[in-house]
């Protein structure tokens, strides 16, 4: 099953931007998923089990910093490939 995940990451530290950029860079290191950051969130597309396994690992790494907050929306379809109706 293909999924789309929208992630908002809020590291509560002084160097929050560095933490966010590192998290996104780690996600981009995986070849079997599509990662599309934007100004508000990061979107990840791919096979459900693979995406969730990657997110589990990367969120755990990022959570080594105290007070890391993640908000995820998971859609059971690859919205990256679906046409947008106007």
Secondary structure, DSSP 8 states (H G I E B T S, - for coil): -EEEEEEEEEE-STTHHHHHHHHHHHHHT-TTSEEEE-SS-EEEEEEHHHHHHHHHHHHHHHTTSTTEEEEEEEESS-TTSS----
